[in-house]
Each structure stands twice: as C-alpha cells, then as structure tokens.
Amino acid sequence: MPAQELADSRALTPSLSGREREVEEATRAYLAKIPPEKKARSDAYFEGGYWLHLWEFVFGVAVAWLLLAAGWSARMRGLAERAARGKPLQTLLYWTQYSVLTALLLFPLTFYQGFVREHQYGLATQSFGPWFGDRMKELAVAVVFGGICVTLLYGVLRRAPRTWWLWGALTTSALFVFFVLIAPVFVAPLFNRYTPLEDERIREPILSLARANGIGVTRVYVVDASRQTTRISANVSGLFGTQRISLNDNLLKRCTLEEIEAVMGHEMGHYVLHHLYKGIVFSSILIVIGFVFCRAGFEGITRRRGTRWGVRGAADVAGMPVFAILIACYTFVLSPVTNTLTRTQESEADIFGLNASRQPDGFAETALKLSEYRKLEPGRLEEIVLYDHPSGRTRISMAMRWKLEQAAASAK
C-alpha cells in the first residue's frame, strides 16, 4: 500500500486497536484493487436488484389479481372440469393453464431481468434462442413437478376441509425435501452438462479437502455454466447417497488453485455444518406459519370477493391465485428474516472454509470476483435487511483477521 494511502487509512481508523487497524488496512488494500468505475457498476447492478425484487412482488400480485378479477381463473377451472372427470386430473389441467398463462403475462419482466439486464452488465453469455430454451425447460419442470405438488395439495384440501392448513404444511415440507433430493441428480442436468473433473492438479486437492472433512465422495464434477453466465460458483449438495461436489467451469478458468480451494472449503462447510438439514427444519417452520396465514387470509378475502370471482372455497382450484397473492405477501415481508438465516449460514461456511482450506488470500480474491455483481461495501442496515450473503467487505475483513491471528499464533 502506498505511504499516503496507509496514512489516510490510519487517519480514518483512529479508535481501532493495533491489531484491528492492521485488519482494516489489509482489507482496504484489497478493496482498493477494484477500480472506482467497476465498483460503481456492480453497486448499480446490485442496488437495481432491490427494485426488481419489489417489482417481482408487485407484478406477481397484479397478475394473480387479474386472473381473479377478469374471471379467467374461474374459466380455466370450468375448462378443466369439462375436459376431465376426476378431480386430480382437473387440478393438473388447471395448473397447466395457470402456469403457461402466468409465464406469458410475466414474460416481459422475466425477459428484462434475465436477459436484457444480464447482458447490459456483461454477466450473460447466451443468445436469445438458448436462453429462451432454458426458460421453456423451467416451465416444463414447473408444469410437471408443480402439477404433482398442487394435485397432492388440493387432494389434502378436499379430504381435510377443517385442518387442511396443517396437513398441507406437512405435505409441502415433505415435497420440499423430495425436491432437494432429486434436484441435483435429475433437474440440474436438464440445464447444464456435468462431466468428471480430469485435471488431477485441481481434483486431488479438492478430494483431499473433502476426505479431511468427512465427505465421502470420490469424484468432482464440472458444470458448463459458461454457456449461460460469467459468474463463478461451486456446490456440495445432496442427501442420502446423492451427494456430489461440483464446480462450474468459470471457476476453473478464472481462479487460481488457492482461490478454488477457498471456494470449495466454503461449500464443504455448508455440508459439514448440516446447513441443508437446518434449512429444511427452518423452512418447514416457516411453511407451517405460512399455511396458518394463508388459511386466515383466504377466508377473509373470499368472504368478501369469492362469489364475484367464482371461487367456491379453499378446495376450489379457481382460488389458486388467492393463495398466490397471500404467499407472495408472506414471503416478501419475511425476506429480511430469510436473508438473515441464509447470511448467517454463509458466514459460518466462510469461517469453516478458512479453517479448512487455509487460503485467506484466495478467499479475499474470490470475494473481489463476486463483487462483479454484488455490492462490495453496503451500509450496515442495508446488509442486515437486504443481503442473503455477507458483503464482500465483511468477507475480506474476516479473511484478513483470520490471516493475522494465524500469523500471531505461529509467531508464539
């Protein structure tokens, strides 16, 4: 760090202890690697995401309200009833219509958010054709898997008219666990190709790190994410024999071995610290609370407008947009809570990864790469409410503190 910058840094942190000042200076040295124009660009991208989150909520509620107020939901139910006799098949037919129609109505926002904006900020690599093809795959997965889910849930609603909220919550939690199990093996390969990592120079350190932390895998997979994005990522996922370690090809192309080890240490932290299991438990609690909210909200809304919309009751599929509105409101208001849970787990995985990989500088360098699309230095309240990961500054500071304490311990 140049002498003037060092002096300025010390002037900015007069109240810090000597060790904390060293951490702050090392952190600032890393932050200074990002040119101001790139930092402003990533800040603009991330802050724009706040507004997109709001618009997703507004547009989602508006579309659901339109389906009800225009009578389209009741018409789709009538079409399903005329086309099939059994309730499960009627539910599936309604869901297919609902999925396709909402996808069409929300497509302008989807197109801007997922294609136009990503290209504007240099984060996307797909042309429109392949991008649109992936969206069609997503719609197909939603129709098939979502159809199974809503058919089961509406079966519960019909059979338990008074306690549907409880049985519905239990069923939804079970379906959530099932999807977590099958997604890495059956869903993810629909969008990307997974191939074994052949480079022994990279594979063996990753497998050694896995063995040292009790992760029983023998292969590492590479995901061809570069066909869609420039982002770096990795994952250790799966339950009950479906575990797999995967890293995307952007990570291989753009990062040093030290950076890759830091990232994989973090991802293994999620696995070893049982974050997936804890997330399932926490999600199940939120699902139960959500169903209680939906029961009260559905009864209150349909009591006033149910007849006008043609909704016969909770077990009537024509009322699905009402549930969509309630779920959107519930998840939107709850987002600071879910963000905090995720951010806490990410921070725990960061610490685990530093201890496992012992690559603080590699960790700090990957934090800088992630700052291409994440705001590097948010305000304190901004990070608490809106971030589902620790900020880049927080992560770099953590790595520099770890590095300093390890150096101090080694010197004794």
Secondary structure as a PSIPRED ss2 file (coil, helix, strand):
# PSIPRED VFORMAT (PSIPRED V4.0)

   1 M C   1.000  0.000  0.000
   2 P C   1.000  0.000  0.000
   3 A H   0.000  1.000  0.000
   4 Q H   0.000  1.000  0.000
   5 E H   0.000  1.000  0.000
   6 L H   0.000  1.000  0.000
   7 A H   0.000  1.000  0.000
   8 D H   0.000  1.000  0.000
   9 S H   0.000  1.000  0.000
  10 R H   0.000  1.000  0.000
  11 A H   0.000  1.000  0.000
  12 L H   0.000  1.000  0.000
  13 T C   1.000  0.000  0.000
  14 P C   1.000  0.000  0.000
  15 S C   1.000  0.000  0.000
  16 L C   1.000  0.000  0.000
  17 S C   1.000  0.000  0.000
  18 G H   0.000  1.000  0.000
  19 R H   0.000  1.000  0.000
  20 E H   0.000  1.000  0.000
  21 R H   0.000  1.000  0.000
  22 E H   0.000  1.000  0.000
  23 V H   0.000  1.000  0.000
  24 E H   0.000  1.000  0.000
  25 E H   0.000  1.000  0.000
  26 A H   0.000  1.000  0.000
  27 T H   0.000  1.000  0.000
  28 R H   0.000  1.000  0.000
  29 A H   0.000  1.000  0.000
  30 Y H   0.000  1.000  0.000
  31 L H   0.000  1.000  0.000
  32 A C   1.000  0.000  0.000
  33 K C   1.000  0.000  0.000
  34 I C   1.000  0.000  0.000
  35 P C   1.000  0.000  0.000
  36 P H   0.000  1.000  0.000
  37 E H   0.000  1.000  0.000
  38 K H   0.000  1.000  0.000
  39 K H   0.000  1.000  0.000
  40 A H   0.000  1.000  0.000
  41 R H   0.000  1.000  0.000
  42 S H   0.000  1.000  0.000
  43 D H   0.000  1.000  0.000
  44 A H   0.000  1.000  0.000
  45 Y H   0.000  1.000  0.000
  46 F H   0.000  1.000  0.000
  47 E H   0.000  1.000  0.000
  48 G H   0.000  1.000  0.000
  49 G H   0.000  1.000  0.000
  50 Y H   0.000  1.000  0.000
  51 W H   0.000  1.000  0.000
  52 L H   0.000  1.000  0.000
  53 H H   0.000  1.000  0.000
  54 L H   0.000  1.000  0.000
  55 W H   0.000  1.000  0.000
  56 E H   0.000  1.000  0.000
  57 F H   0.000  1.000  0.000
  58 V H   0.000  1.000  0.000
  59 F H   0.000  1.000  0.000
  60 G H   0.000  1.000  0.000
  61 V H   0.000  1.000  0.000
  62 A H   0.000  1.000  0.000
  63 V H   0.000  1.000  0.000
  64 A H   0.000  1.000  0.000
  65 W H   0.000  1.000  0.000
  66 L H   0.000  1.000  0.000
  67 L H   0.000  1.000  0.000
  68 L H   0.000  1.000  0.000
  69 A H   0.000  1.000  0.000
  70 A C   1.000  0.000  0.000
  71 G C   1.000  0.000  0.000
  72 W H   0.000  1.000  0.000
  73 S H   0.000  1.000  0.000
  74 A H   0.000  1.000  0.000
  75 R H   0.000  1.000  0.000
  76 M H   0.000  1.000  0.000
  77 R H   0.000  1.000  0.000
  78 G H   0.000  1.000  0.000
  79 L H   0.000  1.000  0.000
  80 A H   0.000  1.000  0.000
  81 E H   0.000  1.000  0.000
  82 R H   0.000  1.000  0.000
  83 A H   0.000  1.000  0.000
  84 A C   1.000  0.000  0.000
  85 R C   1.000  0.000  0.000
  86 G C   1.000  0.000  0.000
  87 K H   0.000  1.000  0.000
  88 P H   0.000  1.000  0.000
  89 L H   0.000  1.000  0.000
  90 Q H   0.000  1.000  0.000
  91 T H   0.000  1.000  0.000
  92 L H   0.000  1.000  0.000
  93 L H   0.000  1.000  0.000
  94 Y H   0.000  1.000  0.000
  95 W H   0.000  1.000  0.000
  96 T H   0.000  1.000  0.000
  97 Q H   0.000  1.000  0.000
  98 Y H   0.000  1.000  0.000
  99 S H   0.000  1.000  0.000
 100 V H   0.000  1.000  0.000
 101 L H   0.000  1.000  0.000
 102 T H   0.000  1.000  0.000
 103 A H   0.000  1.000  0.000
 104 L H   0.000  1.000  0.000
 105 L H   0.000  1.000  0.000
 106 L C   1.000  0.000  0.000
 107 F H   0.000  1.000  0.000
 108 P H   0.000  1.000  0.000
 109 L H   0.000  1.000  0.000
 110 T H   0.000  1.000  0.000
 111 F H   0.000  1.000  0.000
 112 Y H   0.000  1.000  0.000
 113 Q H   0.000  1.000  0.000
 114 G H   0.000  1.000  0.000
 115 F H   0.000  1.000  0.000
 116 V H   0.000  1.000  0.000
 117 R H   0.000  1.000  0.000
 118 E H   0.000  1.000  0.000
 119 H H   0.000  1.000  0.000
 120 Q H   0.000  1.000  0.000
 121 Y C   1.000  0.000  0.000
 122 G C   1.000  0.000  0.000
 123 L C   1.000  0.000  0.000
 124 A E   0.000  0.000  1.000
 125 T C   1.000  0.000  0.000
 126 Q C   1.000  0.000  0.000
 127 S C   1.000  0.000  0.000
 128 F H   0.000  1.000  0.000
 129 G H   0.000  1.000  0.000
 130 P H   0.000  1.000  0.000
 131 W H   0.000  1.000  0.000
 132 F H   0.000  1.000  0.000
 133 G H   0.000  1.000  0.000
 134 D H   0.000  1.000  0.000
 135 R H   0.000  1.000  0.000
 136 M H   0.000  1.000  0.000
 137 K H   0.000  1.000  0.000
 138 E H   0.000  1.000  0.000
 139 L H   0.000  1.000  0.000
 140 A H   0.000  1.000  0.000
 141 V H   0.000  1.000  0.000
 142 A H   0.000  1.000  0.000
 143 V H   0.000  1.000  0.000
 144 V H   0.000  1.000  0.000
 145 F H   0.000  1.000  0.000
 146 G H   0.000  1.000  0.000
 147 G H   0.000  1.000  0.000
 148 I H   0.000  1.000  0.000
 149 C H   0.000  1.000  0.000
 150 V H   0.000  1.000  0.000
 151 T H   0.000  1.000  0.000
 152 L H   0.000  1.000  0.000
 153 L H   0.000  1.000  0.000
 154 Y H   0.000  1.000  0.000
 155 G H   0.000  1.000  0.000
 156 V H   0.000  1.000  0.000
 157 L H   0.000  1.000  0.000
 158 R H   0.000  1.000  0.000
 159 R H   0.000  1.000  0.000
 160 A C   1.000  0.000  0.000
 161 P C   1.000  0.000  0.000
 162 R C   1.000  0.000  0.000
 163 T C   1.000  0.000  0.000
 164 W H   0.000  1.000  0.000
 165 W H   0.000  1.000  0.000
 166 L H   0.000  1.000  0.000
 167 W H   0.000  1.000  0.000
 168 G H   0.000  1.000  0.000
 169 A H   0.000  1.000  0.000
 170 L H   0.000  1.000  0.000
 171 T H   0.000  1.000  0.000
 172 T H   0.000  1.000  0.000
 173 S H   0.000  1.000  0.000
 174 A H   0.000  1.000  0.000
 175 L H   0.000  1.000  0.000
 176 F H   0.000  1.000  0.000
 177 V H   0.000  1.000  0.000
 178 F H   0.000  1.000  0.000
 179 F H   0.000  1.000  0.000
 180 V H   0.000  1.000  0.000
 181 L H   0.000  1.000  0.000
 182 I H   0.000  1.000  0.000
 183 A H   0.000  1.000  0.000
 184 P H   0.000  1.000  0.000
 185 V H   0.000  1.000  0.000
 186 F H   0.000  1.000  0.000
 187 V H   0.000  1.000  0.000
 188 A H   0.000  1.000  0.000
 189 P H   0.000  1.000  0.000
 190 L H   0.000  1.000  0.000
 191 F C   1.000  0.000  0.000
 192 N C   1.000  0.000  0.000
 193 R C   1.000  0.000  0.000
 194 Y E   0.000  0.000  1.000
 195 T E   0.000  0.000  1.000
 196 P E   0.000  0.000  1.000
 197 L C   1.000  0.000  0.000
 198 E C   1.000  0.000  0.000
 199 D C   1.000  0.000  0.000
 200 E H   0.000  1.000  0.000
 201 R H   0.000  1.000  0.000
 202 I H   0.000  1.000  0.000
 203 R H   0.000  1.000  0.000
 204 E H   0.000  1.000  0.000
 205 P H   0.000  1.000  0.000
 206 I H   0.000  1.000  0.000
 207 L H   0.000  1.000  0.000
 208 S H   0.000  1.000  0.000
 209 L H   0.000  1.000  0.000
 210 A H   0.000  1.000  0.000
 211 R H   0.000  1.000  0.000
 212 A H   0.000  1.000  0.000
 213 N C   1.000  0.000  0.000
 214 G C   1.000  0.000  0.000
 215 I C   1.000  0.000  0.000
 216 G C   1.000  0.000  0.000
 217 V C   1.000  0.000  0.000
 218 T C   1.000  0.000  0.000
 219 R C   1.000  0.000  0.000
 220 V E   0.000  0.000  1.000
 221 Y E   0.000  0.000  1.000
 222 V E   0.000  0.000  1.000
 223 V E   0.000  0.000  1.000
 224 D C   1.000  0.000  0.000
 225 A H   0.000  1.000  0.000
 226 S H   0.000  1.000  0.000
 227 R H   0.000  1.000  0.000
 228 Q C   1.000  0.000  0.000
 229 T E   0.000  0.000  1.000
 230 T C   1.000  0.000  0.000
 231 R C   1.000  0.000  0.000
 232 I C   1.000  0.000  0.000
 233 S C   1.000  0.000  0.000
 234 A E   0.000  0.000  1.000
 235 N E   0.000  0.000  1.000
 236 V E   0.000  0.000  1.000
 237 S E   0.000  0.000  1.000
 238 G C   1.000  0.000  0.000
 239 L C   1.000  0.000  0.000
 240 F C   1.000  0.000  0.000
 241 G C   1.000  0.000  0.000
 242 T C   1.000  0.000  0.000
 243 Q C   1.000  0.000  0.000
 244 R E   0.000  0.000  1.000
 245 I E   0.000  0.000  1.000
 246 S E   0.000  0.000  1.000
 247 L E   0.000  0.000  1.000
 248 N E   0.000  0.000  1.000
 249 D H   0.000  1.000  0.000
 250 N H   0.000  1.000  0.000
 251 L H   0.000  1.000  0.000
 252 L H   0.000  1.000  0.000
 253 K H   0.000  1.000  0.000
 254 R H   0.000  1.000  0.000
 255 C C   1.000  0.000  0.000
 256 T C   1.000  0.000  0.000
 257 L H   0.000  1.000  0.000
 258 E H   0.000  1.000  0.000
 259 E H   0.000  1.000  0.000
 260 I H   0.000  1.000  0.000
 261 E H   0.000  1.000  0.000
 262 A H   0.000  1.000  0.000
 263 V H   0.000  1.000  0.000
 264 M H   0.000  1.000  0.000
 265 G H   0.000  1.000  0.000
 266 H H   0.000  1.000  0.000
 267 E H   0.000  1.000  0.000
 268 M H   0.000  1.000  0.000
 269 G H   0.000  1.000  0.000
 270 H H   0.000  1.000  0.000
 271 Y H   0.000  1.000  0.000
 272 V H   0.000  1.000  0.000
 273 L C   1.000  0.000  0.000
 274 H C   1.000  0.000  0.000
 275 H H   0.000  1.000  0.000
 276 L H   0.000  1.000  0.000
 277 Y H   0.000  1.000  0.000
 278 K H   0.000  1.000  0.000
 279 G H   0.000  1.000  0.000
 280 I H   0.000  1.000  0.000
 281 V H   0.000  1.000  0.000
 282 F H   0.000  1.000  0.000
 283 S H   0.000  1.000  0.000
 284 S H   0.000  1.000  0.000
 285 I H   0.000  1.000  0.000
 286 L H   0.000  1.000  0.000
 287 I H   0.000  1.000  0.000
 288 V H   0.000  1.000  0.000
 289 I H   0.000  1.000  0.000
 290 G H   0.000  1.000  0.000
 291 F H   0.000  1.000  0.000
 292 V H   0.000  1.000  0.000
 293 F H   0.000  1.000  0.000
 294 C H   0.000  1.000  0.000
 295 R H   0.000  1.000  0.000
 296 A H   0.000  1.000  0.000
 297 G H   0.000  1.000  0.000
 298 F H   0.000  1.000  0.000
 299 E H   0.000  1.000  0.000
 300 G H   0.000  1.000  0.000
 301 I H   0.000  1.000  0.000
 302 T H   0.000  1.000  0.000
 303 R H   0.000  1.000  0.000
 304 R H   0.000  1.000  0.000
 305 R H   0.000  1.000  0.000
 306 G H   0.000  1.000  0.000
 307 T H   0.000  1.000  0.000
 308 R H   0.000  1.000  0.000
 309 W H   0.000  1.000  0.000
 310 G C   1.000  0.000  0.000
 311 V C   1.000  0.000  0.000
 312 R C   1.000  0.000  0.000
 313 G C   1.000  0.000  0.000
 314 A C   1.000  0.000  0.000
 315 A C   1.000  0.000  0.000
 316 D C   1.000  0.000  0.000
 317 V H   0.000  1.000  0.000
 318 A H   0.000  1.000  0.000
 319 G H   0.000  1.000  0.000
 320 M H   0.000  1.000  0.000
 321 P H   0.000  1.000  0.000
 322 V H   0.000  1.000  0.000
 323 F H   0.000  1.000  0.000
 324 A H   0.000  1.000  0.000
 325 I H   0.000  1.000  0.000
 326 L H   0.000  1.000  0.000
 327 I H   0.000  1.000  0.000
 328 A H   0.000  1.000  0.000
 329 C H   0.000  1.000  0.000
 330 Y H   0.000  1.000  0.000
 331 T H   0.000  1.000  0.000
 332 F H   0.000  1.000  0.000
 333 V H   0.000  1.000  0.000
 334 L H   0.000  1.000  0.000
 335 S H   0.000  1.000  0.000
 336 P H   0.000  1.000  0.000
 337 V H   0.000  1.000  0.000
 338 T H   0.000  1.000  0.000
 339 N H   0.000  1.000  0.000
 340 T H   0.000  1.000  0.000
 341 L H   0.000  1.000  0.000
 342 T H   0.000  1.000  0.000
 343 R H   0.000  1.000  0.000
 344 T H   0.000  1.000  0.000
 345 Q H   0.000  1.000  0.000
 346 E H   0.000  1.000  0.000
 347 S H   0.000  1.000  0.000
 348 E H   0.000  1.000  0.000
 349 A H   0.000  1.000  0.000
 350 D H   0.000  1.000  0.000
 351 I H   0.000  1.000  0.000
 352 F H   0.000  1.000  0.000
 353 G H   0.000  1.000  0.000
 354 L H   0.000  1.000  0.000
 355 N H   0.000  1.000  0.000
 356 A H   0.000  1.000  0.000
 357 S H   0.000  1.000  0.000
 358 R C   1.000  0.000  0.000
 359 Q C   1.000  0.000  0.000
 360 P H   0.000  1.000  0.000
 361 D H   0.000  1.000  0.000
 362 G H   0.000  1.000  0.000
 363 F H   0.000  1.000  0.000
 364 A H   0.000  1.000  0.000
 365 E H   0.000  1.000  0.000
 366 T H   0.000  1.000  0.000
 367 A H   0.000  1.000  0.000
 368 L H   0.000  1.000  0.000
 369 K H   0.000  1.000  0.000
 370 L H   0.000  1.000  0.000
 371 S C   1.000  0.000  0.000
 372 E C   1.000  0.000  0.000
 373 Y C   1.000  0.000  0.000
 374 R C   1.000  0.000  0.000
 375 K C   1.000  0.000  0.000
 376 L C   1.000  0.000  0.000
 377 E C   1.000  0.000  0.000
 378 P C   1.000  0.000  0.000
 379 G C   1.000  0.000  0.000
 380 R H   0.000  1.000  0.000
 381 L H   0.000  1.000  0.000
 382 E H   0.000  1.000  0.000
 383 E H   0.000  1.000  0.000
 384 I H   0.000  1.000  0.000
 385 V H   0.000  1.000  0.000
 386 L H   0.000  1.000  0.000
 387 Y C   1.000  0.000  0.000
 388 D C   1.000  0.000  0.000
 389 H C   1.000  0.000  0.000
 390 P C   1.000  0.000  0.000
 391 S C   1.000  0.000  0.000
 392 G H   0.000  1.000  0.000
 393 R H   0.000  1.000  0.000
 394 T H   0.000  1.000  0.000
 395 R H   0.000  1.000  0.000
 396 I H   0.000  1.000  0.000
 397 S H   0.000  1.000  0.000
 398 M H   0.000  1.000  0.000
 399 A H   0.000  1.000  0.000
 400 M H   0.000  1.000  0.000
 401 R H   0.000  1.000  0.000
 402 W H   0.000  1.000  0.000
 403 K H   0.000  1.000  0.000
 404 L H   0.000  1.000  0.000
 405 E H   0.000  1.000  0.000
 406 Q H   0.000  1.000  0.000
 407 A H   0.000  1.000  0.000
 408 A H   0.000  1.000  0.000
 409 A H   0.000  1.000  0.000
 410 S H   0.000  1.000  0.000
 411 A H   0.000  1.000  0.000
 412 K C   1.000  0.000  0.000
